[in-house]
């Protein structure tokens, strides 16, 4: 399989993976997971039954609050209504009754007495009816502790339901209606989920097939990659280092295929290969990365590489090899390298001198681009410690070797 074909396979796999993730999410939202579906149905049925058992009525809460207020003021109500009842029956009705009897005695004397008699009788009947109503109200104000407890318990129940499902009985009943609809939706969604699961199975089959092809290609190319990197490591004064690619095929799909890939390395003879990130020192890591970048220079899409003191702990011969590798990589990517090695510094297309100075108790860092003559002098200085004629000639030779 060529590189372009492999990239095409990976792109095809990624598109399938996007569909795979979407269908999984749709199934989750549609309660395609049986455990999730069962949990949701249990919750919805509990909520529906809790509201159903309450047998709520619109306007009930206001009525209960009115009754509660009456009970809380029962003594005051009873005293007032008793007083009203006594006044109506003992004084008002009795007084009007006497007035009627007196008017009846003189009604034949003048038409106006007859008229007033009729009006007074009408008033009598109205007040008599009012007295009966007051009497009934008197019975309603009688305090009953059981009734009070029932009302308070009912109000507490409504408050509890409002706290869970809405700020009014109307809202609670509307919530119950929505719960019922969702229960019906879950119970009738099997057909939708069935189609989604069938589509998911088809996608998984395709992903598995493509994933296995990618895995096979990775294993084949990883051997070639490891061999080339080990050759580069040998040139960088790490002849005993053994780089390898560990490919572990998993039972789950990821956006990059079926594999978990990790770089392993053994830096010394007799040691067990371990993950690269766990055992390599700073200097070793820089050279290993340089080896990898040398092999991948033509296909790597990273535009800039930074190497910090890559020469640490390596010999002059190794420094020369490192410089040459950096030069090769710089043909395709920008390389920034901080170094104290003359062999490496001499390879630079552009050289900068970085220094520190203290002014007024503060430290400042300066950076200066060097001219060709300044480069020769600096390469001579770091190669021999002094800028001698011989050192400068050596520096010129290093520069020519670029």
CORRA-V897725 format. One record per run of one state. SS is the DSSP state (2 for helix, 1 for strand, 0 for the rest). FROM is the first residue (numbers start at 1). TO is the last residue. Records with the same first field share a line. If there is no record, write none. Layout:
SS = FROM-TO ; FROM-TO
//
This chain:
0 = 1-2 ; 30-33 ; 55-59 ; 73-73 ; 107-110 ; 141-144 ; 166-168 ; 188-189 ; 236-241 ; 255-256 ; 267-273 ; 280-281 ; 297-303 ; 309-315 ; 330-333 ; 339-341 ; 346-351 ; 360-361 ; 370-371 ; 385-388 ; 401-402
2 = 3-29 ; 34-54 ; 60-72 ; 74-106 ; 111-140 ; 145-165 ; 169-187 ; 190-235 ; 276-279 ; 282-296 ; 316-329 ; 342-345 ; 372-384 ; 389-400
1 = 242-254 ; 257-266 ; 274-275 ; 304-308 ; 334-338 ; 352-359 ; 362-369
//
